[in-house]
Amino acid sequence: MNHELPWVAERVRVFRESDPEFARWARGHGPITHNDLTQLRVHDLAQVLVAEGKASDTTAVYRTLWAADRLAVAGMWLTVHMTYADRVYPDGRGMRAEDFKETPEGHTGGSLNIVPAYVGYLAANALSGLTRGWLMGQGHCVAGIDACNLLVGNMTPRHAERYDRSESGLTRFARDFYSYAIDAQGRPASPLGSHVGPNTAGGLSEGGYLGFAELQYVHMPLPGERLVVFLSDGAFEEQRGSDWAPRWWRAEDSGFVAPFMILNGRRIEQRSTMQQQGGREWFHQHLRLNGFDPMEIDGTDPAAFAWAVHAMEERLSACAAGVSQGTVQYPVPLHYTIAEAPKGFGFPGAGTNAAHNLPLEGNPRVDQIALQQFNEGARALFVPSHELDEAVALLCRHEVQHRPLERDHALAHRQVAAPRLPVPQWHVAGQGEVSPMAALDGAFAALVQANPQLRPRVGNPDELRSNRMGQTLDLLKHRVFTPEPGLAEAVDGAVITALNEEAVVSAALGNKGGINLVVSYEAFAVKMLGALRQEILFARHQAQAGTPPGWLSVVTVATSHTWENGKNEQSHQDPTLAEALLGEMSDTSRVLFPVDANSAVAALRAAYASHGQFWTLVVPKRAVASQLSAEQAERLVDQGGWVVKPCDAPDVLLVAIGAYQLQQALLAARRLEAAGHRTAVTCVIEPGRFRAPRDEREQDFVAGDQALRALFPETAAVRVIVSHMRPEPTLGLMRRIDTGARQTRALGYQARGGTLDVAGMLFANRCTWAHVAAEAAQGLGVDPQSLLSAEEWAAVQGRGDPRVITVSA
């Protein structure tokens, strides 16, 4: 493009000389300048907007972009004050040492870089009369967005009640940033966070885990919706899978996406890998090889961002039209903009390693050179109030344009009605064995068919059919470009399959406007934990802020699990996911262990009848006995537990968490009863319902004391918990039913495994019926040999033949 620059320069010179409004904008403001190529692009955009009827004349376009320059400069001014200032003076006077914070904090360089990008997004909305959604992967740069939102009055109620453009309002805003203040309950007292939070106007994701926005954005907008995405070169380095976005986009079921890479070239301590590989040119080639249509803009110029939003959408629209007319086939090139800028543009220290956090070399409160640098930098960014008022009026014409504020964009306020639940296919209790995964598969397929208004997404890292999800696969099919005859593949398939757990779970997490299911081997689902945890935290923070999410709960199924996946060695035997997710607040992160086909179906139906939660179901894929009737299964899910073997005033209570664990508990109960010990068995499907609550929301969620006594009779002081999980986290979770170390015992996965079958796994981890019975005997203070034969006792002690206790009771 360089050979065209002299021609471009001459063309835009003519434009400036012939159009005063164009020339007025083209002069830029403060550190913002408009290069010749951007000027040419904006001139062309103005003509198009007038021709499309979106602008009355080109003057209106240039005035809007003139306003964007002022807002961007003022946004950078306020952003640096958030990091350094203890007082903010709207008149722009010079700051004194005592006006600064004792300890400045902030990811200031990235926050400065996001300001022109976000203002460009606001300008694109104003120019087109459309309110798009926005998403930012680099959530630590939220200061730039919060600053701009305050200046234009686009705030959530919590921000609006504390902040405005007065001296006191701006000072409170700066002081609240990294204030570390807490309220009486230990919660952050400031509505400003270090990352995107529920009080960030229009925020969709915390952006704390770099890379997940890259994986989710293409799955987010529904048809007719538009999403602008700000991505980082650091996240490109950290998380693979974002390159696959062109594989998933389809005009028929996806809205427009406009991704921007903010290419500022630095991590905390060094250049990014992208920069070391060859920078922009290398990345340009990489994008083309992966199905993108990349273009480049000046990442310091809000007008360049506004132009690129329109250009990307225009090109994607043309591709969609070509597909509908049969002249274009998938994959269509997904348009992508590289926005290059020095880290911390617009302020002293730009482009240095220091710009990642604190760009000045010292603290202005105690360092005279830093004080001088701040005042000089802030002076270059100052916009007088009357000029800012004019800019805001030009940009914020939402009422005239009959469109919502950016805080209210469609993706930020999903409200999805509960789906119609078709009559389930229940299985008769006590008759035969059924695969719980196969039953869940049939229930999900029926649910999708009964709710065509919901866009389905199934995240699948591998072997969906092997995991007994054949009906779902045949119905929804793998999403591919060229379907192979005879296979469950389709161009419009809704099963997102890739050998990358983070990428496929993100397909479901992004699809908040539809219905979602993720299916994975339990051991490998641990790789999904970071993505799930970020979503769990953000959703719960939204609920705590009084704006609970309205999207359907997301279901993750962990199958081919620890106890039945012995053939693949110990790497495939890992209950960590369930344990970790039970560490999160149980009212939002719900972890269930269905024990048969009916309880699996009941759990799935309950999940999709709820909103704003993340349900993890640990489900056997092998056929197991149908233990529960339909009514019992529904009550089990509703209550979190069910007494599957009642007993009046029992001496011993066996508590089972998991399907194979329930089988062993029932066998142990028979042996205990035969020896004269009154024994009850309680099945716990959702352990988090019985934990000691950690705050008010969890208090409202967990079972009360009366419900606890009904499921765990007080007469049974001796209690043996046999768990799918490790014993130690299980005991901590079930502390409310703990009667003391001598009388309450826990069995579970002891990190023992290998190439074993189910029986071998149970034996290796001391979880057979005989081990359960022996633990109960010790709790009762009786000799285990009063329950077990000599051969059985020898097997329990590790001295005999395991088959004695692994074959039958």
URFEN-V798328 format. One record per pair of residues at least 24 apart in sequence whose ideal C-beta (glycine too) atoms are under 7 Angstrom apart, sorted by sequence separation. I is the first residue (numbers start at 0). J is the second residue. If there is no record, write none. Layout:
# URFEN-V798328
I&J / I&J
This chain:
# URFEN-V798328
11&35 / 14&38 / 81&105 / 209&233 / 210&234 / 214&238 / 421&445 / 500&524 / 531&555 / 589&613 / 644&668 / 718&742 / 722&746 / 723&747 / 724&748 / 746&770 / 82&107 / 209&234 / 213&238 / 311&336 / 347&372 / 421&446 / 501&526 / 505&530 / 587&612 / 588&613 / 589&614 / 590&615 / 591&616 / 592&617 / 593&618 / 651&676 / 653&678 / 655&680 / 711&736 / 717&742 / 718&743 / 719&744 / 720&745 / 721&746 / 722&747 / 746&771 / 769&794 / 770&795 / 117&143 / 214&240 / 420&446 / 444&470 / 500&526 / 501&527 / 504&530 / 508&534 / 587&613 / 650&676 / 651&677 / 716&742 / 721&747 / 769&795 / 8&35 / 11&38 / 113&140 / 117&144 / 210&237 / 211&238 / 214&241 / 217&244 / 440&467 / 444&471 / 447&474 / 500&527 / 504&531 / 650&677 / 651&678 / 652&679 / 653&680 / 654&681 / 655&682 / 656&683 / 719&746 / 7&35 / 11&39 / 14&42 / 79&107 / 109&137 / 209&237 / 210&238 / 213&241 / 226&254 / 228&256 / 230&258 / 232&260 / 418&446 / 421&449 / 440&468 / 443&471 / 447&475 / 527&555 / 595&623 / 597&625 / 649&677 / 655&683 / 707&735 / 746&774 / 7&36 / 10&39 / 78&107 / 114&143 / 118&147 / 161&190 / 209&238 / 218&247 / 225&254 / 228&257 / 230&259 / 307&336 / 347&376 / 440&469 / 441&470 / 501&530 / 595&624 / 596&625 / 598&627 / 648&677 / 649&678 / 652&681 / 654&683 / 681&710 / 707&736 / 109&139 / 110&140 / 113&143 / 117&147 / 121&151 / 217&247 / 222&252 / 224&254 / 225&255 / 226&256 / 227&257 / 228&258 / 229&259 / 230&260 / 231&261 / 232&262 / 346&376 / 419&449 / 436&466 / 437&467 / 440&470 / 444&474 / 595&625 / 597&627 / 649&679 / 656&686 / 681&711 / 744&774 / 4&35 / 11&42 / 109&140 / 113&144 / 217&248 / 222&253 / 223&254 / 226&257 / 228&259 / 230&261 / 232&263 / 419&450 / 436&467 / 440&471 / 463&494 / 524&555 / 595&626 / 597&628 / 601&632 / 605&636 / 646&677 / 7&39 / 78&110 / 110&142 / 111&143 / 158&190 / 222&254 / 229&261 / 232&264 / 418&450 / 436&468 / 594&626 / 595&627 / 597&629 / 601&633 / 646&678 / 78&111 / 106&139 / 110&143 / 114&147 / 157&190 / 220&253 / 221&254 / 233&266 / 434&467 / 524&557 / 646&679 / 679&712 / 106&140 / 142&176 / 220&254 / 304&338 / 598&632 / 601&635 / 602&636 / 645&679 / 744&778 / 220&255 / 236&271 / 345&380 / 418&453 / 459&494 / 580&615 / 597&632 / 601&636 / 623&658 / 626&661 / 644&679 / 769&804 / 75&111 / 78&114 / 220&256 / 236&272 / 262&298 / 457&493 / 459&495 / 521&557 / 644&680 / 679&715 / 742&778 / 768&804 / 24&61 / 31&68 / 105&142 / 236&273 / 261&298 / 456&493 / 457&494 / 458&495 / 459&496 / 460&497 / 461&498 / 514&551 / 521&558 / 598&635 / 642&679 / 643&680 / 741&778 / 767&804 / 20&58 / 23&61 / 233&271 / 235&273 / 455&493 / 457&495 / 460&498 / 515&553 / 516&554 / 517&555 / 518&556 / 519&557 / 521&559 / 577&615 / 598&636 / 767&805 / 75&114 / 217&256 / 232&271 / 456&495 / 460&499 / 511&550 / 515&554 / 517&556 / 520&559 / 521&560 / 576&615 / 619&658 / 642&681 / 643&682 / 762&801 / 21&61 / 24&64 / 28&68 / 31&71 / 74&114 / 158&198 / 216&256 / 290&330 / 292&332 / 296&336 / 298&338 / 460&500 / 516&556 / 518&558 / 521&561 / 577&617 / 768&808 / 20&61 / 24&65 / 27&68 / 28&69 / 31&72 / 157&198 / 232&273 / 291&332 / 292&333 / 298&339 / 299&340 / 640&681 / 641&682 / 20&62 / 23&65 / 216&258 / 290&332 / 291&333 / 292&334 / 293&335 / 294&336 / 295&337 / 296&338 / 298&340 / 640&682 / 690&732 / 29&72 / 71&114 / 155&198 / 290&333 / 292&335 / 460&503 / 640&683 / 691&734 / 762&805 / 28&72 / 71&115 / 74&118 / 245&289 / 291&335 / 293&337 / 295&339 / 459&503 / 520&564 / 639&683 / 640&684 / 689&733 / 691&735 / 761&805 / 155&200 / 245&290 / 259&304 / 299&344 / 458&503 / 508&553 / 539&584 / 639&684 / 690&735 / 721&766 / 145&191 / 154&200 / 245&291 / 458&504 / 507&553 / 639&685 / 686&732 / 689&735 / 71&118 / 153&200 / 242&289 / 635&682 / 686&733 / 689&736 / 758&805 / 70&118 / 458&506 / 522&570 / 525&573 / 528&576 / 535&583 / 539&587 / 636&684 / 286&335 / 458&507 / 522&571 / 531&580 / 538&587 / 554&603 / 635&684 / 639&688 / 640&689 / 456&506 / 468&518 / 522&572 / 525&575 / 639&689 / 721&771 / 67&118 / 141&192 / 257&308 / 456&507 / 504&555 / 520&571 / 522&573 / 525&576 / 528&579 / 532&583 / 67&119 / 148&200 / 466&518 / 521&573 / 524&576 / 535&587 / 554&606 / 719&771 / 141&194 / 521&574 / 535&588 / 139&193 / 141&195 / 145&199 / 257&311 / 283&337 / 456&510 / 552&606 / 67&122 / 139&194 / 144&199 / 257&312 / 282&337 / 463&518 / 521&576 / 552&607 / 719&774 / 138&194 / 454&510 / 551&607 / 563&619 / 719&775 / 138&195 / 255&312 / 456&513 / 552&609 / 560&617 / 563&620 / 664&721 / 64&122 / 141&199 / 279&337 / 454&512 / 455&513 / 552&610 / 557&615 / 563&621 / 663&721 / 717&775 / 63&122 / 454&513 / 455&514 / 456&515 / 457&516 / 458&517 / 459&518 / 460&519 / 551&610 / 552&611 / 560&619 / 652&711 / 719&778 / 135&195 / 255&315 / 279&339 / 453&513 / 550&610 / 552&612 / 553&613 / 554&614 / 555&615 / 556&616 / 557&617 / 558&618 / 652&712 / 81&142 / 453&514 / 457&518 / 549&610 / 550&611 / 552&613 / 559&620 / 660&721 / 717&778 / 63&125 / 548&610 / 549&611 / 552&614 / 554&616 / 556&618 / 558&620 / 660&722 / 717&779 / 63&126 / 460&523 / 548&611 / 594&657 / 595&658 / 639&702 / 649&712 / 652&715 / 660&723 / 78&142 / 450&514 / 547&611 / 592&656 / 594&658 / 651&715 / 654&718 / 656&720 / 78&143 / 81&146 / 592&657 / 649&714 / 650&715 / 657&722 / 60&126 / 138&204 / 648&714 / 649&715 / 651&717 / 652&718 / 653&719 / 654&720 / 655&721 / 656&722 / 657&723 / 138&205 / 447&514 / 594&661 / 650&717 / 656&723 / 78&146 / 133&201 / 138&206 / 638&706 / 642&710 / 653&721 / 656&724 / 74&143 / 77&146 / 134&203 / 137&206 / 138&207 / 250&319 / 542&611 / 134&204 / 136&206 / 640&710 / 105&176 / 135&206 / 54&126 / 74&146 / 105&177 / 250&322 / 53&126 / 74&147 / 77&150 / 104&177 / 136&209 / 443&516 / 538&611 / 656&729 / 53&127 / 53&128 / 89&164 / 262&337 / 74&150 / 136&212 / 262&338 / 70&147 / 73&150 / 89&166 / 135&212 / 136&213 / 258&335 / 259&336 / 260&337 / 261&338 / 262&339 / 263&340 / 265&342 / 48&126 / 88&166 / 134&212 / 260&338 / 263&341 / 264&342 / 535&613 / 87&166 / 259&338 / 261&340 / 263&342 / 534&613 / 70&150 / 89&169 / 249&329 / 70&151 / 227&308 / 87&169 / 134&216 / 531&613 / 87&170 / 86&170 / 246&330 / 268&352 / 245&330 / 248&333 / 87&173 / 598&684 / 225&312 / 245&332 / 265&352 / 85&173 / 132&220 / 245&333 / 267&355 / 594&682 / 84&173 / 85&174 / 244&333 / 265&355 / 594&684 / 593&684 / 81&173 / 132&224 / 134&226 / 137&229 / 466&558 / 592&684 / 80&173 / 132&225 / 136&229 / 466&559 / 514&607 / 591&684 / 131&225 / 132&226 / 133&227 / 134&228 / 135&229 / 136&230 / 137&231 / 591&685 / 81&176 / 131&226 / 136&231 / 590&685 / 129&225 / 131&227 / 418&514 / 521&617 / 589&685 / 415&512 / 562&659 / 590&687 / 136&234 / 413&511 / 589&687 / 659&757 / 663&761 / 670&768 / 413&512 / 667&768 / 671&772 / 585&687 / 659&761 / 666&768 / 670&772 / 663&766 / 676&779 / 663&767 / 667&771 / 671&775 / 581&686 / 585&690 / 663&768 / 667&772 / 581&687 / 617&723 / 660&766 / 120&227 / 664&771 / 663&771 / 667&775 / 584&693 / 586&696 / 586&697 / 674&785 / 584&696 / 585&697 / 674&786 / 116&229 / 584&697 / 586&700 / 585&700 / 671&786 / 113&229 / 585&701 / 670&786 / 439&556 / 653&771 / 436&558 / 651&775 / 651&779 / 650&779 / 592&723 / 415&549 / 413&548 / 414&549 / 415&550 / 413&549 / 415&551 / 413&550 / 670&808 / 669&808 / 666&808 / 116&259 / 116&261 / 578&724 / 577&724 / 578&725 / 113&261 / 112&261 / 574&723 / 330&480 / 574&724 / 578&728 / 112&263 / 329&480 / 574&725 / 581&732 / 467&620 / 543&696 / 466&620 / 435&593 / 438&596 / 442&600 / 435&595 / 439&599 / 443&603 / 329&490 / 435&596 / 438&599 / 439&600 / 442&603 / 446&607 / 562&723 / 438&600 / 442&604 / 561&723 / 433&596 / 435&599 / 439&603 / 426&596 / 426&597 / 425&597 / 574&748 / 423&600 / 122&301 / 126&305 / 439&618 / 572&752 / 423&604 / 119&301 / 123&305 / 127&309 / 436&618 / 115&298 / 118&301 / 119&302 / 122&305 / 435&618 / 436&619 / 569&752 / 115&299 / 119&303 / 120&304 / 226&410 / 420&604 / 435&619 / 436&620 / 569&753 / 115&300 / 119&304 / 123&308 / 224&409 / 568&753 / 112&298 / 115&301 / 119&305 / 123&309 / 224&410 / 434&620 / 568&754 / 434&621 / 561&748 / 565&752 / 116&304 / 120&308 / 420&608 / 434&622 / 435&623 / 566&754 / 115&304 / 418&607 / 433&622 / 565&754 / 220&410 / 432&622 / 565&755 / 219&410 / 417&608 / 432&623 / 565&756 / 432&624 / 433&625 / 565&757 / 431&625 / 563&757 / 565&759 / 430&625 / 562&757 / 565&760 / 429&625 / 428&625 / 427&625 / 428&626 / 562&760 / 426&625 / 428&627 / 562&761 / 428&628 / 252&454 / 201&405 / 425&629 / 200&405 / 201&406 / 200&406 / 201&408 / 203&410 / 203&411 / 201&411 / 116&338 / 435&658 / 112&340 / 71&301 / 112&342 / 247&478 / 111&343 / 112&344 / 68&301 / 111&344 / 221&454 / 67&301 / 108&342 / 111&345 / 67&302 / 108&343 / 111&346 / 107&343 / 150&387 / 64&302 / 67&305 / 218&456 / 252&491 / 151&391 / 251&491 / 64&305 / 150&391 / 249&491 / 151&394 / 152&395 / 151&395 / 108&354 / 108&355 / 247&495 / 106&355 / 107&356 / 106&356 / 107&357 / 108&358 / 105&356 / 107&358 / 153&404 / 155&406 / 153&405 / 154&406 / 153&406 / 103&357 / 243&497 / 240&497 / 103&362 / 240&499 / 243&502 / 37&297 / 239&499 / 41&302 / 240&501 / 44&306 / 240&502 / 34&297 / 37&300 / 99&362 / 101&364 / 238&501 / 99&363 / 100&364 / 37&302 / 41&306 / 44&309 / 99&364 / 37&303 / 40&306 / 33&300 / 79&346 / 96&363 / 31&299 / 96&364 / 31&300 / 33&302 / 37&306 / 125&394 / 75&345 / 75&346 / 125&396 / 122&394 / 128&400 / 130&402 / 121&394 / 129&402 / 130&403 / 96&370 / 128&402 / 82&357 / 130&405 / 132&408 / 131&408 / 132&409 / 130&408 / 132&410 / 94&373 / 132&411 / 83&363 / 94&374 / 93&374 / 124&405 / 121&405 / 214&501 / 218&505 / 214&502 / 218&506 / 83&373 / 91&381 / 215&505 / 219&509 / 214&505 / 218&509 / 221&512 / 218&510 / 215&508 / 216&509 / 211&505 / 215&509 / 89&384 / 79&376 / 79&377 / 76&377 / 76&380 / 75&380 / 76&381 / 76&382 / 72&380 / 73&382 / 72&382 / 69&382 / 30&344 / 73&387 / 30&345 / 69&386 / 69&387 / 211&530 / 70&390 / 69&390 / 70&391 / 208&529 / 208&530 / 211&533 / 66&390 / 70&394 / 208&533 / 207&533 / 66&393 / 67&394 / 66&394 / 205&533 / 204&533 / 63&393 / 62&393 / 63&394 / 205&536 / 205&537 / 204&537 / 197&540 / 196&540 / 197&541 / 198&544 / 197&544 / 30&379 / 197&546 / 29&379 / 29&380 / 157&544
